[in-house]
Amino acid sequence: MPRTWLVDEGNERWIRVGNVVPYGLLVVLAGFTAVVKRSAPGSLLIDLALCVLVAAWIFAMFTLRPGWRDRTGLMAVFIGGLIVLTMVLVIRDPWFGFFTPVGYFFSFRNLPWPWLLFGVAGSAITAGTAQASGIDLTTAFGVLTYLAVLCVNLVPMCGLAWLAWRGARRNDERNQTLNALSEANQKLTASLAENAALHQQLLDQAREAGILDERQRMAREIHDTLAQGLTGIITQLQAAEHAGADPDTWQRHITAATGLARESLTEARRSVHALRPEPLRTARLSEALTDVASRWSALNGISAQVTTTGTVLPLSPEAEVALLRTAQEALANVAKHARASRVGVTLSYLEHEVALDVRDDGQGFDPAAGKPVVEDETRMSGGFGLVAMRQRIEGLRGTLQVESEPGLGTAISACVPVGASA
């Protein structure tokens, strides 16, 4: 059951107030009573005995028993007894009305709703009784005046108790909402982590499936080309061996075997090139780019300069192949369409990615021209062009950007994350 008091239960300052102030008020009021009633020792002794009884009640029920402060039943008995004793003092001596704030304090601090309302009402009646001590209650007007004084005390204090309860209830609801949101956030975080793990697992499975598919493709290709070619060569050589003294038949089989050998060699070279380009077999990517650019420059008569910047980082074979193929495709497009006099190739090793830039000073084209550009991209590379380069780079989670303007040349920039693989 939530508390509804106005002071914070865990505040040490208010705990000290509850343990000190009531006793201090009693001492001050008892001293004042002793001064006022010094001529009536009998009545003074009764008042002082009542003050001692109130102090003993507070000490026994509250100060001496910290564990009782959270037990609603015991606190209701404690505050009820305190109100009764205070009412007796007020009836005897009205100035004990200054002690009624102690009843408010303990009620707000130790009673939940709706017990709080009874504690506050009892304290308000005690305070109103002290304030109306000079009213003649033997007349109807006096009774009405007394009731009016009680209402003046009861209504605002009970209203304050209701507001305190509403505020505490809203705080509890807000705390419950915050706890629910925190729990939901924790579950969401756990779900995101689980989804990330599942996503990585799917990527790993897809990568393994891709490797398996590639192995199966190569197996089929070797079976359909190299194995069949070698089988045909063996068959032709065996036929030539059986031809004996017939030179024409022998020569025909030898010629067929030679043709099959050449075809098989061509297929073998094509398969090797499909796995890893020849320039990358014996050199790093920067050296391979330099070799490709040099041969391209000698073949086309166009100056090509290769520059490498940054600290060289290890790349996956797929990334090296993709960047090298992109450079070859870009140079091929320059030779076919750019009409350039100079080409610059820059390989930049950055912190988390590797960038390849190919720039020329040719005639350029308009990338924003829409459909004609797509058609031109396809035309620029015999069926693939820039579209093929983009697919190759984006397959490695990279990006490909093309900047060109008619008359101002073309710049192609490909970026691949370090460690990226197909």
N, C-alpha and C positions, 0 to 999 in steps of 0.2 A: 504494500500500500504506500503510495508516494506521500512524502511530507509536504506541508503547505505553509510552513513558517516563513517569515520574512528574512530572517537571518540565516546565514550559512551554517549548517550543522558542523561542518568540518573546520570552521574558522576558530583558531585558538583564542583570538581576542574576545569573541562572544562567549566562549567557555569561561574565560576569566571574569567577564562581566557577571555571568550567572553565579559564579562562586564567591564574588566579592561584594557587588553592589547591594543585594538584598540585606546583607548583614550591616553594611554601612548605613543604609536608610533606617534600619531598625535602631541602630545606636543613636543616630541623630534625632529620630522621633522620640525615642525613650528619654533622651536627655532633655528635649523640649518639654515632654510630659512631666518630668521631674521638676522642672522649673515652674511650670504652670500649676501643678498640684502639690507643691511642697507643703501647703497648708492642709491638705487632705491625705494623710499618709495611708489610710486604709484603701482608698480608691487608687492611689499611686501604686501600692503594692500589687493590686490586681492587674493594673495595666502593665507593670513591669513583668509580672508572671506571664501574662499573655504574650509579651514581646519575646520572652525567653522561650515560650512554647512554639511560637512561629519560627524562631531561629533554629530550635531543635528539630522541628518538622522539616525545614528545608535541608538542614545538615543530614538528617537520617535518610530522607527520601531522594535527595538529589546529589548533594556534594559527596556524601560517603558512598554512594552507589552509582558509579558511572555506567555500569552495565544495565541499569534499569531505564536509562534515558531513551532507549529505543523500544521499550515495551509499553504499548499504548495503554493497556489496562492499569498498570501501576502509575503511569504518569497522569491518567485521568483521576485516579484516587488522590494522588499528591496535589494536583492543582485544585481539585474540588475541596480538599481539606484546607488548603492555603486560602481559598476564597472565603470559606466559612469563617476561619480565624480572623481574616482581614475585616470581614463584615462586622464581627463582634467588636473589634477595636474601633472601627468607624462609628458604630452606634454609640460606643462609650465616649470616644473623642474624635470629632470630625477631622482633625488634622491628620489622622492616619489615612485619609484619602490620598495623601502623597505617596503612600505605599502601594496603591493599586496598579501603577505601571509594572510592578514586579509580576502581577498576575497576567498582564498582557504578554510580557516577555516570555514567561514559561509556556503560555498557551501557544503562541506563534512558533516557539522553538521546538516544542515537544509533542504537540498534538496534531494528528492528521485530520483531514476532513472526514466526517462531519463533527468529530469531537472538538475540533478547533472552535466551531461556532458556539458550543456550550461554554467553553472556557472563556472566550472573549465576552460573551453575554454576561456571565457571572461577574467578570471583572468590571464591565461597564455598569452593571447594577450597583456594585459596591462603590464605584466612583460617583455615580449619580446620587446615591444615598449620602455620601459625604458632602457633596455640593448642596444638597437640599436639607442640610441639618437644621437650618434656621427656619424652615417652613412649618407652619401650624397644620398638622395633619388631622386636626379635629374638625376642620371645615371642608366643605366640598371644594372650595377654591384652592385650599391648600393641597388637597389630594390631587386635583387636576394639575396644579403647578408641579408637584412631585413627579407625576407621571410624565409631564412634558420634559422635565430635566432628565428623567431616565431615557426618554426617546432621543433626546439630544446626544446622549452618550451611546445608546444602543445602535442607532441607525448607522452612523458613520463607521463605528468600530466593526459592526457585523458586515457592513459593506466592504470594509478593508479586508476582513477575513475572507469574504467571498472572492475578492479580486486576487488575494494571495493564493487561494486555492486554484483559481482559473490560470493564473500565471504559472504556478507549479505544474499544473496539468499540461499546459502548452509546452513547457520545457521538457516534460517527460515524453510527450508525443514527438517533439523535435529530436530529442535524443534517440528515441526509438527509430525515427526515420533515418537519422544519421547512421545509426548502427546497421540498419537494414541496407542503406546505401554502401556502407563500408563492406558489409558481407557480400553484397552484389558485386562490388568492384573486385573483391578478392576472388570471387568465383569467375568473374570475367577475365581477370588476369590469368587464373589457372586455365580457363578455356582457351585463351589466346596462346598460352604456352603449349597446351596440348595440340592446338591446331597447327602451331608452328612445327612441332615435332612430327605431326602427321604429314604436313606439307613437305618437310625435309625427307621423310620416309618415302613419300610418293615420288619426289624428285630422284631419290636414290634408286627406287624401283624402275622409274622411267629411264634413268641412265643405264642401269643394268640391262633393261629390255632393249635399249638402243644398241648397246654393245653386242648383245646376243643376235639382234637382227643384222648388224653389220657382219658379224662372223658368219651367219648363215648366208648372207648375200655373197660374201667372198667365197664361201665354200661352193655355192652354186656356180659362181662365175668361173672358178678354177675348174670345176667339173665340166662346165659347158664349153670352156675354151682350151685351157692348157692340157687338161687330162685327155680330152677328145683329140686334141692336136697331136699329143704324144702317141696316143693309141694309133692314130692314122699314120704317123711316121713309122712306127714299128711295123704296121701292116704293109706299108709300101716297101720297106727295106726287106721284109721277109719275102714279098712277092718278087723283088729284084733278085734276091738270092736264089729263088726257085726258077728264075727266067733262064738261067744257064747260059747257053751259047747264043741266045737271041739278043743281039745288041739293041735293037729298037725297043723291045719290051723292057729290057733292063734299064735303058736310058729314060724311058717314060716313067718308070717307077721311081728312079732316082730324082728326076725333075719334080715329080709330085711330092716326094718326101722333103725336098729342099723348100718347096713352096709352103708346105705345112709348117716346117721349122721356122720360116720367116714370119708366117702369120702368128705362130705361137709366141715367138719372141716379141712381136709387136703387142700382143695381148698382155704378155708378162710386164712389159714396160708400162703399158697403160695402167695396169693394176697397181704397180709400184707407185706410179705418179699419183694415182688416186688416193693412196694411203698417206704419202708424205712427199711434197714436191722435192725435186732433185736438189735445188739450191740449199734446202734446209737439212739435207742429209749430212753435210760436211761442214756447215758454218752456222753461226748464230744468225738471228733475224736481221740485225743491222748489216752484217756482212752479206747475207743473202740479198737484201734490198740493194746494196751497192752493186753486187754482181748483176742482178736483174736490170738495174738502171743503166749500167755500163753497156751491157749487150743490147738493150733497147735503144740507147743513144747511138751506138755504132750502126745499128740496123736502119734507124730512121733519120739519122743526121740531125737530131735535135739535142741541144745541150740539156743534160739532166744532172742535177747535183743532189746528193743524199747527205743529210745532216742528222746526227743522233745527239740528243740532249738528255740530261739526268743520269741517275745511277741505274745501270742495267739491272733489271729484275727478271727472275725466272718466270717464264710463261708456259702454259700448257701447250702441247703440240697442236691442239685445235685452234688456240688463239694465234699461234705463230702462222699456221696455215691460212687462217682467215685474213690476217693482216697482209701476208705476202700475196695472196690471191687478190685482195682488194687493190694493192699497189699495182699488180700486173694488169688488172682490169682497167684501173684508172689510166695507166700509161697507154694501154691499147686504145682507149677512147680518145686520148689526146692525139695519138698518131692518126686515127681515122677521121676525127671530126674537128679538132680544135684549131688546126693551122697555127700552131704555136712555134715560137723560136726558143723558148726556155721553159724548163720544168724544174720545180723544186720539190723534193721529197724529204719530209722531216719526221723522224721517229722520236717521240718524247716519252720518257719514262717518268711518270708522275707518282704521287704517293700511293694512290689506290688504283690507278688505271694506266694503260699505255695508249697513247694517241698517235695516229698516223695521219699526216696531212700531205696531200698532193695538190700542188698549185701550178697553174700554167698561165701564160700571157696570151692565150689564143682568143678566138672570136667570141667565146662564151655562148650562153643561151639564157632564156627567161624561165626560171623555175616556177614562177607564179602564173604561167600561161595556161595552166589547167591540162586538159586532155592532150593537146598537141605535145606537151612536154613528156607525158607518159609514153606516148607513141615514140617520141624521140629517144627517150631512155631505152626503150626496147630496141630501137634501131641501132643505138650506139654500141651495142655489144652483141650483135648477131642473135638477138632473141632474149637476152637477159639484161645486160647493161647495168644501170644503177639499181634497178630492182633486185637483181641477183646479189649485188654487193650488200644492199640493205638487209636482205634476208640472211645472208651469211653472218653479218656482224650482229644483228639482233638475235640470232640463234645462240649467241654467246652472252646474252643480256647486255650487249653493248649498244651504241648509238652511231648512226651515220648521218652526217649533215652535208648538204650541198649548197654552196654559195656561188652564184654566177650572175653575170649581167652582160648583156650583149655588148661586145667590144672591149670588155674588161677582164676576160679570162674566167677561169673556173677554179674553185677550191673545194676539195673533197676532204672531209675530216671524219675519221673513224676512231672511236674510243672503245676499248675493251677492258673490263675489270681485271685486275691482277688475280690469277687463279681461276679465271672463268674457263669452263669447259662446256662442250656441246651437250 
